[in-house]
Amino acid sequence: MQFSTKLITRTALFLALAVLLPIGFHQFGMAGRIFLPMHIPVLLAGFIAGPVSGAAVGVLAPGLSFMVTGMPPAYAVFLMSIELLAYGLTAGLLYGRWRLNIYLALVLSLLFGRTGFSLALLLMGQFVDLPYGVKEYFAAAVVTGLPGMAIQLVIIPPIVISVRRWMNP
């Protein structure tokens, strides 16, 4: 696969947004675990720039953000990297390559991402003594993230449709 300047630039833009957007949320006292601001640029990267960009932004954003800002917490970097990789990759594949409806692609991407999170948590639990079971962590992550997922369902499709229309007049 050849990486064009356009793909690299778009990927870098979404990666920068994935680091900067959570900073803005935290400045206004809005919790990242509830509103999931890092997830938005990752999903947009997948939907707009494709699965490679979405996967790259997803896997790199948590670690880069941790190195630059100290967020997310160190224990969450691995979990979020797996979850966001799944978000970006599936968004790009389902919408860009397989041409699914944007809302269906988004819902399925969210399900794949949360599944990736729980599998990563299960793997992590094999090496680290977790104070709770995987079921409890997964349920807490899903319930806590419901407002963020609702925001994603409301704002991502119109953004993607508008940007796609603008890119391909």
NUNU-57884 format. One line per field, with one value per atom (N, C-alpha, C): atom name; x, y, z; residue in three letters. Coordinates in nm, 4 decimals. Layout:
! residues N
atome = CA, ...
px = X, ...
py = Y, ...
pz = Z, ...
residu = ALA, ...
***
This chain:
! residues 169
atome = N, CA, C, N, CA, C, N, CA, C, N, CA, C, N, CA, C, N, CA, C, N, CA, C, N, CA, C, N, CA, C, N, CA, C, N, CA, C, N, CA, C, N, CA, C, N, CA, C, N, CA, C, N, CA, C, N, CA, C, N, CA, C, N, CA, C, N, CA, C, N, CA, C, N, CA, C, N, CA, C, N, CA, C, N, CA, C, N, CA, C, N, CA, C, N, CA, C, N, CA, C, N, CA, C, N, CA, C, N, CA, C, N, CA, C, N, CA, C, N, CA, C, N, CA, C, N, CA, C, N, CA, C, N, CA, C, N, CA, C, N, CA, C, N, CA, C, N, CA, C, N, CA, C, N, CA, C, N, CA, C, N, CA, C, N, CA, C, N, CA, C, N, CA, C, N, CA, C, N, CA, C, N, CA, C, N, CA, C, N, CA, C, N, CA, C, N, CA, C, N, CA, C, N, CA, C, N, CA, C, N, CA, C, N, CA, C, N, CA, C, N, CA, C, N, CA, C, N, CA, C, N, CA, C, N, CA, C, N, CA, C, N, CA, C, N, CA, C, N, CA, C, N, CA, C, N, CA, C, N, CA, C, N, CA, C, N, CA, C, N, CA, C, N, CA, C, N, CA, C, N, CA, C, N, CA, C, N, CA, C, N, CA, C, N, CA, C, N, CA, C, N, CA, C, N, CA, C, N, CA, C, N, CA, C, N, CA, C, N, CA, C, N, CA, C, N, CA, C, N, CA, C, N, CA, C, N, CA, C, N, CA, C, N, CA, C, N, CA, C, N, CA, C, N, CA, C, N, CA, C, N, CA, C, N, CA, C, N, CA, C, N, CA, C, N, CA, C, N, CA, C, N, CA, C, N, CA, C, N, CA, C, N, CA, C, N, CA, C, N, CA, C, N, CA, C, N, CA, C, N, CA, C, N, CA, C, N, CA, C, N, CA, C, N, CA, C, N, CA, C, N, CA, C, N, CA, C, N, CA, C, N, CA, C, N, CA, C, N, CA, C, N, CA, C, N, CA, C, N, CA, C, N, CA, C, N, CA, C, N, CA, C, N, CA, C, N, CA, C, N, CA, C, N, CA, C, N, CA, C, N, CA, C, N, CA, C, N, CA, C, N, CA, C, N, CA, C, N, CA, C, N, CA, C, N, CA, C, N, CA, C, N, CA, C, N, CA, C, N, CA, C, N, CA, C, N, CA, C, N, CA, C, N, CA, C, N, CA, C, N, CA, C, N, CA, C, N, CA, C, N, CA, C, N, CA, C, N, CA, C, N, CA, C, N, CA, C, N, CA, C, N, CA, C, N, CA, C, N, CA, C
px = 0.0839, 0.0000, 0.0883, 0.0534, 0.1276, 0.0556, 0.1315, 0.0742, 0.0935, -0.0151, -0.0089, 0.0121, 0.0572, 0.0742, -0.0590, -0.1664, -0.2999, -0.3395, -0.3150, -0.3492, -0.2669, -0.1377, -0.0508, -0.0938, -0.1267, -0.1689, -0.3000, -0.3961, -0.5253, -0.5080, -0.4258, -0.4021, -0.3379, -0.2394, -0.1739, -0.2730, -0.3619, -0.4625, -0.5546, -0.6048, -0.6943, -0.6206, -0.4929, -0.4145, -0.3970, -0.3681, -0.3562, -0.4891, -0.5997, -0.7312, -0.7597, -0.7151, -0.7386, -0.6621, -0.5529, -0.4786, -0.5355, -0.5717, -0.6156, -0.7594, -0.8499, -0.9904, -1.0104, -0.9480, -0.9639, -0.9090, -0.8044, -0.7509, -0.8592, -0.9281, -1.0371, -1.1478, -1.1838, -1.2886, -1.2452, -1.1206, -1.0728, -1.0609, -1.0310, -1.0221, -1.1557, -1.2641, -1.3980, -1.4592, -1.3767, -1.4224, -1.5125, -1.5078, -1.5916, -1.5097, -1.5557, -1.4810, -1.4698, -1.3465, -1.3206, -1.3875, -1.3959, -1.4581, -1.6068, -1.6669, -1.8106, -1.8355, -1.7610, -1.7884, -1.7039, -1.5989, -1.5174, -1.4663, -1.4031, -1.3628, -1.2557, -1.1689, -1.0655, -1.1250, -1.2400, -1.3021, -1.3521, -1.3931, -1.4530, -1.3549, -1.2322, -1.1397, -1.0992, -1.0932, -1.0583, -1.1667, -1.2917, -1.4018, -1.4059, -1.3854, -1.3837, -1.2706, -1.1549, -1.0431, -1.0824, -1.1471, -1.1904, -1.2934, -1.3931, -1.5005, -1.4528, -1.3647, -1.3262, -1.1988, -1.0971, -0.9691, -0.9486, -1.0331, -1.0252, -0.9742, -0.9773, -0.9448, -0.7999, -0.7051, -0.5650, -0.5444, -0.5986, -0.5887, -0.6605, -0.7817, -0.8572, -0.7843, -0.7267, -0.6531, -0.5272, -0.4557, -0.3321, -0.3615, -0.4611, -0.4967, -0.5418, -0.6227, -0.6731, -0.5650, -0.4672, -0.3642, -0.2605, -0.2381, -0.1352, -0.1840, -0.3091, -0.3592, -0.3468, -0.3877, -0.3783, -0.2351, -0.1410, -0.0014, 0.0584, 0.0323, 0.0835, 0.0233, -0.1059, -0.1722, -0.1149, -0.0915, -0.0332, 0.1051, 0.1865, 0.3219, 0.3197, 0.2232, 0.2174, 0.1442, 0.0350, -0.0530, -0.0675, -0.0260, -0.0486, -0.1869, -0.2657, -0.4004, -0.4039, -0.4694, -0.5400, -0.4400, -0.4904, -0.3998, -0.3221, -0.2041, -0.1158, -0.1845, -0.2623, -0.3260, -0.4261, -0.4794, -0.5820, -0.5256, -0.3971, -0.3400, -0.3555, -0.3173, -0.3285, -0.4738, -0.5622, -0.7040, -0.7627, -0.7340, -0.7877, -0.7254, -0.5988, -0.5340, -0.6030, -0.6376, -0.7076, -0.8491, -0.9191, -1.0556, -1.0613, -0.9737, -0.9778, -0.9272, -0.8319, -0.7913, -0.9124, -0.9895, -1.1095, -1.2112, -1.2285, -1.3206, -1.2804, -1.1567, -1.1106, -1.1088, -1.0623, -1.0551, -1.1940, -1.2841, -1.4171, -1.4974, -1.4821, -1.5523, -1.5093, -1.3785, -1.3276, -1.3691, -1.3677, -1.4060, -1.5559, -1.6362, -1.7810, -1.8408, -1.7947, -1.8518, -1.7783, -1.6456, -1.5677, -1.5540, -1.5264, -1.5024, -1.6289, -1.7105, -1.8279, -1.9565, -1.9469, -2.0575, -2.1840, -2.1669, -2.2832, -2.3354, -2.4593, -2.5197, -2.4360, -2.4188, -2.3324, -2.3742, -2.5025, -2.5484, -2.5233, -2.5503, -2.5244, -2.3749, -2.2956, -2.1503, -2.1000, -2.1556, -2.1140, -2.1515, -2.2738, -2.3176, -2.2333, -2.2092, -2.1265, -1.9827, -1.9310, -1.7956, -1.7870, -1.8902, -1.8925, -1.8964, -1.9739, -1.9801, -1.8462, -1.7828, -1.6521, -1.5482, -1.5530, -1.4582, -1.4731, -1.5959, -1.6200, -1.5838, -1.6033, -1.5616, -1.4098, -1.3413, -1.1948, -1.1463, -1.2159, -1.1825, -1.1955, -1.3053, -1.3264, -1.2279, -1.1926, -1.0929, -0.9550, -0.9204, -0.7936, -0.7935, -0.9066, -0.9189, -0.9045, -0.9641, -0.9518, -0.8060, -0.7365, -0.5946, -0.5132, -0.5396, -0.4675, -0.4896, -0.6111, -0.6443, -0.5652, -0.5095, -0.4267, -0.2900, -0.2475, -0.1147, -0.1171, -0.2310, -0.2439, -0.3633, -0.3477, -0.4581, -0.5575, -0.6692, -0.7704, -0.8588, -0.8934, -0.9762, -1.1199, -1.1625, -1.2972, -1.2849, -1.3935, -1.3939, -1.4109, -1.3813, -1.3916, -1.5348, -1.6323, -1.7724, -1.8066, -1.7584, -1.7858, -1.7187, -1.5922, -1.5223, -1.5918, -1.6289, -1.6930, -1.8270, -1.9058, -2.0354, -2.0158, -1.9181, -1.8908, -1.8464, -1.7633, -1.7150, -1.8301, -1.9183, -2.0305, -2.1274, -2.1643, -2.2603, -2.2019, -2.0768, -2.0129, -2.0019, -1.9759, -1.9564, -2.0827, -2.2001, -2.3251, -2.3462, -2.3207, -2.3359, -2.2430, -2.1202, -2.0254, -2.0708, -2.1234, -2.1735, -2.2940, -2.3792, -2.4944, -2.4468, -2.3458, -2.2892, -2.2328, -2.1633, -2.1056, -2.2140, -2.3227, -2.4323, -2.4990, -2.4961, -2.5591, -2.4669, -2.3385, -2.2538, -2.1703, -2.1317, -2.0417, -2.1068, -2.2270, -2.2831, -2.2959, -2.3493, -2.3562, -2.2190, -2.1210, -1.9857, -1.9310, -1.9431, -1.8903, -1.9601, -2.0907, -2.1659, -2.1248, -2.1112, -2.0714, -1.9302, -1.8378, -1.6988, -1.6883, -1.7550, -1.7525, -1.8107, -1.9178, -1.9811, -1.8833, -1.8149, -1.7191, -1.5991, -1.5520, -1.4354, -1.4680, -1.5914, -1.6337, -1.7545, -1.7351, -1.8521, -1.9225
py = -0.1178, 0.0000, 0.1239, 0.2184, 0.3431, 0.4499, 0.5221, 0.6255, 0.7612, 0.8196, 0.9491, 1.0606, 1.1737, 1.2907, 1.3299, 1.3172, 1.3521, 1.2619, 1.1314, 1.0378, 1.0661, 1.0902, 1.1175, 1.2467, 1.3487, 1.4769, 1.4640, 1.3958, 1.3771, 1.2976, 1.1949, 1.1129, 1.1971, 1.2788, 1.3656, 1.4661, 1.5192, 1.6142, 1.5477, 1.4283, 1.3585, 1.3156, 1.2798, 1.2433, 1.3647, 1.4807, 1.6032, 1.6353, 1.6209, 1.6453, 1.5474, 1.4228, 1.3211, 1.3529, 1.4282, 1.4696, 1.6004, 1.6935, 1.8268, 1.8314, 1.7590, 1.7643, 1.7254, 1.6178, 1.5856, 1.6952, 1.7648, 1.8741, 1.9798, 2.0133, 2.1106, 2.0653, 1.9395, 1.8871, 1.8971, 1.8609, 1.8644, 2.0076, 2.1030, 2.2436, 2.2945, 2.2401, 2.2823, 2.1868, 2.0985, 2.0081, 1.8958, 1.8676, 1.7614, 1.6330, 1.5318, 1.4071, 1.3312, 1.2896, 1.2140, 1.0776, 1.0130, 0.8796, 0.8849, 1.0008, 1.0150, 1.0606, 1.1624, 1.2217, 1.1635, 1.0887, 1.0176, 1.1069, 1.2207, 1.3126, 1.2583, 1.1699, 1.1153, 1.0236, 0.9668, 0.8735, 0.9441, 1.0688, 1.1413, 1.1553, 1.2086, 1.2177, 1.0824, 0.9805, 0.8465, 0.7963, 0.8092, 0.7671, 0.8510, 0.9814, 1.0671, 1.0273, 0.9933, 0.9480, 0.8244, 0.7291, 0.6084, 0.6389, 0.7183, 0.7499, 0.8362, 0.9317, 1.0283, 0.9882, 0.9431, 0.9121, 0.7637, 0.6782, 0.5353, 0.4520, 0.3200, 0.2280, 0.2360, 0.2602, 0.2679, 0.3902, 0.5029, 0.6251, 0.6073, 0.5539, 0.5326, 0.4421, 0.3331, 0.2397, 0.3057, 0.3807, 0.4460, 0.5498, 0.6334, 0.7341, 0.6646, 0.5594, 0.4883, 0.4262, 0.3655, 0.2966, 0.3947, 0.5066, 0.6013, 0.7076, 0.7494, 0.8629, 0.8449, 0.7324, 0.7222, 0.7335, 0.6666, 0.6731, 0.8109, 0.8730, 1.0079, 1.1073, 1.0964, 1.1848, 1.1661, 1.0424, 1.0154, 1.0783, 1.0660, 1.1224, 1.2753, 1.3370, 1.4831, 1.5436, 1.4808, 1.5427, 1.4634, 1.3369, 1.2519, 1.1898, 1.2150, 1.1566, 1.0716, 0.9621, 0.8935, 0.8360, 0.7852, 0.7234, 0.6086, 0.5828, 0.4820, 0.3465, 0.3038, 0.1721, 0.1656, 0.2804, 0.2819, 0.2913, 0.3223, 0.3422, 0.2162, 0.1014, -0.0235, -0.0529, -0.0411, -0.0703, 0.0220, 0.1512, 0.2476, 0.2303, 0.1924, 0.1715, 0.0589, -0.0472, -0.1578, -0.1151, -0.0507, -0.0062, 0.0925, 0.1924, 0.2948, 0.2428, 0.1497, 0.0851, 0.0178, -0.0529, -0.1204, -0.0182, 0.0930, 0.1975, 0.2492, 0.2948, 0.3558, 0.2590, 0.1385, 0.0372, -0.0019, -0.0335, -0.0783, 0.0350, 0.1581, 0.2712, 0.2850, 0.2787, 0.2909, 0.1768, 0.0562, -0.0597, -0.0620, -0.0453, -0.0578, 0.0527, 0.1748, 0.2880, 0.3133, 0.3155, 0.3506, 0.2390, 0.1212, 0.0104, -0.0684, -0.0941, -0.1788, -0.0996, 0.0327, 0.1248, 0.1036, 0.0699, 0.0600, 0.1996, 0.2073, 0.3314, 0.3872, 0.5172, 0.5813, 0.5475, 0.5473, 0.5194, 0.3740, 0.2826, 0.1413, 0.1172, 0.1782, 0.1634, 0.2185, 0.3298, 0.3893, 0.3003, 0.2514, 0.1643, 0.0369, -0.0232, -0.1441, -0.1145, 0.0004, 0.0390, 0.0542, 0.1150, 0.1297, -0.0070, -0.0988, -0.2338, -0.3065, -0.2952, -0.3591, -0.2979, -0.1665, -0.1001, -0.1438, -0.1475, -0.1910, -0.3381, -0.4171, -0.5578, -0.5658, -0.4827, -0.4776, -0.4379, -0.3403, -0.2964, -0.4130, -0.4862, -0.5947, -0.7096, -0.7362, -0.8409, -0.7989, -0.6710, -0.6203, -0.6264, -0.5956, -0.6018, -0.7458, -0.8377, -0.9790, -1.0224, -0.9792, -1.0109, -0.9479, -0.8228, -0.7536, -0.8234, -0.8715, -0.9407, -1.0684, -1.1233, -1.2432, -1.2111, -1.0843, -1.0450, -0.9523, -0.8893, -0.7931, -0.8343, -0.8260, -0.8604, -0.7436, -0.7602, -0.6555, -0.6629, -0.5471, -0.5502, -0.5953, -0.5885, -0.6325, -0.7272, -0.7961, -0.8848, -0.8082, -0.8740, -0.8138, -0.7670, -0.8473, -0.8110, -0.6765, -0.6565, -0.5317, -0.4121, -0.4309, -0.3230, -0.2891, -0.3930, -0.3696, -0.2990, -0.3451, -0.2810, -0.1354, -0.1092, 0.0281, 0.1146, 0.0587, 0.1351, 0.1686, 0.0743, 0.0978, 0.1986, 0.1784, 0.2681, 0.4088, 0.4192, 0.5499, 0.6215, 0.5461, 0.6054, 0.6317, 0.6000, 0.6211, 0.7656, 0.8665, 1.0039, 1.0333, 0.9842, 1.0043, 0.9349, 0.8144, 0.7427, 0.8141, 0.8693, 0.9459, 1.0689, 1.1373, 1.2538, 1.2110, 1.0997, 1.0500, 1.0206, 0.9598, 0.9276, 1.0535, 1.1621, 1.2866, 1.3686, 1.3800, 1.4740, 1.4126, 1.2860, 1.2293, 1.2150, 1.1570, 1.1431, 1.2743, 1.3832, 1.5072, 1.5624, 1.5480, 1.5945, 1.5150, 1.3828, 1.2969, 1.3271, 1.3379, 1.3654, 1.5008, 1.6016, 1.7350, 1.7349, 1.6726, 1.6694, 1.5890, 1.4769, 1.3961, 1.4744, 1.5483, 1.6300, 1.7404, 1.8008, 1.9071, 1.8532, 1.7316, 1.6719, 1.6260, 1.5839, 1.5323, 1.6095, 1.7334, 1.8134, 1.7571
pz = 0.0000, 0.0000, 0.0000, -0.0839, -0.0922, -0.0098, 0.0706, 0.1543, 0.0871, 0.0452, -0.0218, 0.0798, 0.0295, 0.1152, 0.1775, 0.0997, 0.1491, 0.2663, 0.2549, 0.3621, 0.4880, 0.4693, 0.5842, 0.6533, 0.5741, 0.6304, 0.7060, 0.6469, 0.7151, 0.8436, 0.8381, 0.9567, 1.0671, 1.0305, 1.1293, 1.1878, 1.1051, 1.1537, 1.2563, 1.2236, 1.3161, 1.4431, 1.4299, 1.5479, 1.6394, 1.5803, 1.6606, 1.7295, 1.6576, 1.7176, 1.8317, 1.8151, 1.9186, 2.0467, 2.0354, 2.1547, 2.2101, 2.1215, 2.1649, 2.2166, 2.1546, 2.1945, 2.3419, 2.3899, 2.5323, 2.6242, 2.5821, 2.6641, 2.6827, 2.5734, 2.5821, 2.6760, 2.6688, 2.7565, 2.9033, 2.9310, 3.0690, 3.1209, 3.0329, 3.0746, 3.1267, 3.0731, 3.1153, 3.2172, 3.2730, 3.3776, 3.3278, 3.1986, 3.1416, 3.1377, 3.2065, 3.2207, 3.0888, 3.0579, 2.9363, 2.9346, 3.0505, 3.0563, 3.0251, 3.0427, 3.0171, 2.8739, 2.8291, 2.6982, 2.5845, 2.6157, 2.5178, 2.4042, 2.4363, 2.3305, 2.2362, 2.2835, 2.1964, 2.0889, 2.1165, 2.0235, 1.8979, 1.9102, 1.7974, 1.6812, 1.7019, 1.5882, 1.5304, 1.6155, 1.5667, 1.4711, 1.5132, 1.4260, 1.2983, 1.3113, 1.1926, 1.0981, 1.1525, 1.0684, 0.9883, 1.0538, 0.9833, 0.8768, 0.9113, 0.8170, 0.7009, 0.7272, 0.6243, 0.5502, 0.6227, 0.5603, 0.5340, 0.5915, 0.5627, 0.6782, 0.6595, 0.7688, 0.8166, 0.7259, 0.7677, 0.8568, 0.8159, 0.8955, 1.0296, 1.0271, 1.1501, 1.2472, 1.1947, 1.2807, 1.3361, 1.2522, 1.2972, 1.4060, 1.3830, 1.4835, 1.6115, 1.5971, 1.7143, 1.7993, 1.7359, 1.8131, 1.8686, 1.8004, 1.8433, 1.9422, 1.9306, 2.0088, 2.1609, 2.2180, 2.3648, 2.4170, 2.3518, 2.3959, 2.3782, 2.2640, 2.2388, 2.3384, 2.3611, 2.4561, 2.5965, 2.6345, 2.7671, 2.7795, 2.6738, 2.6786, 2.6846, 2.6171, 2.6099, 2.7295, 2.7720, 2.8724, 3.0022, 3.0024, 3.1192, 3.1215, 3.0153, 3.0031, 2.8769, 2.8752, 2.9830, 3.0835, 3.1954, 3.2928, 3.2278, 3.2781, 3.2188, 3.2004, 3.2993, 3.2889, 3.1741, 3.1314, 3.0277, 2.8863, 2.8720, 2.7381, 2.6528, 2.7055, 2.6294, 2.5933, 2.6914, 2.6678, 2.5614, 2.5737, 2.4778, 2.3403, 2.3336, 2.2038, 2.1264, 2.1945, 2.1297, 2.0906, 2.1824, 2.1575, 2.0406, 2.0419, 1.9383, 1.8043, 1.8063, 1.6818, 1.6174, 1.6978, 1.6456, 1.5943, 1.6652, 1.6183, 1.4814, 1.4705, 1.3460, 1.2291, 1.2541, 1.1485, 1.0990, 1.1915, 1.1485, 1.0859, 1.1352, 1.0734, 0.9273, 0.9039, 0.7671, 0.6775, 0.7303, 0.6490, 0.6209, 0.7256, 0.7096, 0.6234, 0.6426, 0.5688, 0.4372, 0.4439, 0.3254, 0.2240, 0.2714, 0.1781, 0.1456, 0.2480, 0.2275, 0.2115, 0.2190, 0.1882, 0.2720, 0.3991, 0.4876, 0.5192, 0.5564, 0.6029, 0.7180, 0.7226, 0.8224, 0.9661, 0.9933, 1.1301, 1.1682, 1.0762, 1.1024, 1.1196, 1.0340, 1.0449, 1.1781, 1.2225, 1.3494, 1.4677, 1.4702, 1.5797, 1.5841, 1.4681, 1.4649, 1.5063, 1.4673, 1.5081, 1.6593, 1.7180, 1.8636, 1.9317, 1.8774, 1.9347, 1.9222, 1.8040, 1.7858, 1.8786, 1.8951, 1.9833, 2.1272, 2.1748, 2.3132, 2.3312, 2.2278, 2.2334, 2.2413, 2.1625, 2.1690, 2.3070, 2.3667, 2.5025, 2.5998, 2.5920, 2.6881, 2.6656, 2.5402, 2.5145, 2.5655, 2.5463, 2.5986, 2.7508, 2.8104, 2.9560, 3.0045, 2.9330, 2.9668, 2.9591, 2.8525, 2.8378, 2.9500, 2.9790, 3.0864, 3.2204, 3.2429, 3.3671, 3.3879, 3.2803, 3.2929, 3.3542, 3.3433, 3.3895, 3.5117, 3.5340, 3.6436, 3.7283, 3.8580, 3.9462, 3.9501, 3.8811, 3.8761, 4.0003, 4.0583, 4.1786, 4.1515, 4.0268, 3.9894, 3.8715, 3.8427, 3.7286, 3.5979, 3.4883, 3.3556, 3.3292, 3.3727, 3.3517, 3.4162, 3.5363, 3.6079, 3.5393, 3.4954, 3.4259, 3.2938, 3.2194, 3.0898, 3.1089, 3.2040, 3.2296, 3.2709, 3.3552, 3.3981, 3.2803, 3.1933, 3.0776, 2.9826, 2.9602, 2.8691, 2.9298, 3.0557, 3.1199, 3.1316, 3.1755, 3.1898, 3.0553, 2.9491, 2.8172, 2.7377, 2.7929, 2.7169, 2.6719, 2.7556, 2.7055, 2.5872, 2.5939, 2.4840, 2.3567, 2.3706, 2.2526, 2.1929, 2.2777, 2.2277, 2.1501, 2.2044, 2.1351, 1.9996, 1.9973, 1.8724, 1.7693, 1.8131, 1.7203, 1.6648, 1.7422, 1.6974, 1.6078, 1.6437, 1.5694, 1.4570, 1.4684, 1.3676, 1.2302, 1.2179, 1.0824, 1.0051, 1.0638, 0.9854, 0.9467, 1.0349, 1.0020, 0.8846, 0.8917, 0.7854, 0.6525, 0.6553, 0.5318, 0.4737, 0.5584, 0.5117, 0.4539, 0.5240, 0.4773, 0.3477, 0.3405, 0.2177, 0.1000, 0.1246, 0.0202, -0.0246, 0.0721, 0.0435, -0.0340, 0.0021, -0.0642, -0.2056, -0.2274, -0.3593, -0.4084, -0.4543, -0.4954, -0.6172
residu = MET, MET, MET, GLN, GLN, GLN, PHE, PHE, PHE, SER, SER, SER, THR, THR, THR, LYS, LYS, LYS, LEU, LEU, LEU, ILE, ILE, ILE, THR, THR, THR, ARG, ARG, ARG, THR, THR, THR, ALA, ALA, ALA, LEU, LEU, LEU, PHE, PHE, PHE, LEU, LEU, LEU, ALA, ALA, ALA, LEU, LEU, LEU, ALA, ALA, ALA, VAL, VAL, VAL, LEU, LEU, LEU, LEU, LEU, LEU, PRO, PRO, PRO, ILE, ILE, ILE, GLY, GLY, GLY, PHE, PHE, PHE, HIS, HIS, HIS, GLN, GLN, GLN, PHE, PHE, PHE, GLY, GLY, GLY, MET, MET, MET, ALA, ALA, ALA, GLY, GLY, GLY, ARG, ARG, ARG, ILE, ILE, ILE, PHE, PHE, PHE, LEU, LEU, LEU, PRO, PRO, PRO, MET, MET, MET, HIS, HIS, HIS, ILE, ILE, ILE, PRO, PRO, PRO, VAL, VAL, VAL, LEU, LEU, LEU, LEU, LEU, LEU, ALA, ALA, ALA, GLY, GLY, GLY, PHE, PHE, PHE, ILE, ILE, ILE, ALA, ALA, ALA, GLY, GLY, GLY, PRO, PRO, PRO, VAL, VAL, VAL, SER, SER, SER, GLY, GLY, GLY, ALA, ALA, ALA, ALA, ALA, ALA, VAL, VAL, VAL, GLY, GLY, GLY, VAL, VAL, VAL, LEU, LEU, LEU, ALA, ALA, ALA, PRO, PRO, PRO, GLY, GLY, GLY, LEU, LEU, LEU, SER, SER, SER, PHE, PHE, PHE, MET, MET, MET, VAL, VAL, VAL, THR, THR, THR, GLY, GLY, GLY, MET, MET, MET, PRO, PRO, PRO, PRO, PRO, PRO, ALA, ALA, ALA, TYR, TYR, TYR, ALA, ALA, ALA, VAL, VAL, VAL, PHE, PHE, PHE, LEU, LEU, LEU, MET, MET, MET, SER, SER, SER, ILE, ILE, ILE, GLU, GLU, GLU, LEU, LEU, LEU, LEU, LEU, LEU, ALA, ALA, ALA, TYR, TYR, TYR, GLY, GLY, GLY, LEU, LEU, LEU, THR, THR, THR, ALA, ALA, ALA, GLY, GLY, GLY, LEU, LEU, LEU, LEU, LEU, LEU, TYR, TYR, TYR, GLY, GLY, GLY, ARG, ARG, ARG, TRP, TRP, TRP, ARG, ARG, ARG, LEU, LEU, LEU, ASN, ASN, ASN, ILE, ILE, ILE, TYR, TYR, TYR, LEU, LEU, LEU, ALA, ALA, ALA, LEU, LEU, LEU, VAL, VAL, VAL, LEU, LEU, LEU, SER, SER, SER, LEU, LEU, LEU, LEU, LEU, LEU, PHE, PHE, PHE, GLY, GLY, GLY, ARG, ARG, ARG, THR, THR, THR, GLY, GLY, GLY, PHE, PHE, PHE, SER, SER, SER, LEU, LEU, LEU, ALA, ALA, ALA, LEU, LEU, LEU, LEU, LEU, LEU, LEU, LEU, LEU, MET, MET, MET, GLY, GLY, GLY, GLN, GLN, GLN, PHE, PHE, PHE, VAL, VAL, VAL, ASP, ASP, ASP, LEU, LEU, LEU, PRO, PRO, PRO, TYR, TYR, TYR, GLY, GLY, GLY, VAL, VAL, VAL, LYS, LYS, LYS, GLU, GLU, GLU, TYR, TYR, TYR, PHE, PHE, PHE, ALA, ALA, ALA, ALA, ALA, ALA, ALA, ALA, ALA, VAL, VAL, VAL, VAL, VAL, VAL, THR, THR, THR, GLY, GLY, GLY, LEU, LEU, LEU, PRO, PRO, PRO, GLY, GLY, GLY, MET, MET, MET, ALA, ALA, ALA, ILE, ILE, ILE, GLN, GLN, GLN, LEU, LEU, LEU, VAL, VAL, VAL, ILE, ILE, ILE, ILE, ILE, ILE, PRO, PRO, PRO, PRO, PRO, PRO, ILE, ILE, ILE, VAL, VAL, VAL, ILE, ILE, ILE, SER, SER, SER, VAL, VAL, VAL, ARG, ARG, ARG, ARG, ARG, ARG, TRP, TRP, TRP, MET, MET, MET, ASN, ASN, ASN, PRO, PRO, PRO
***
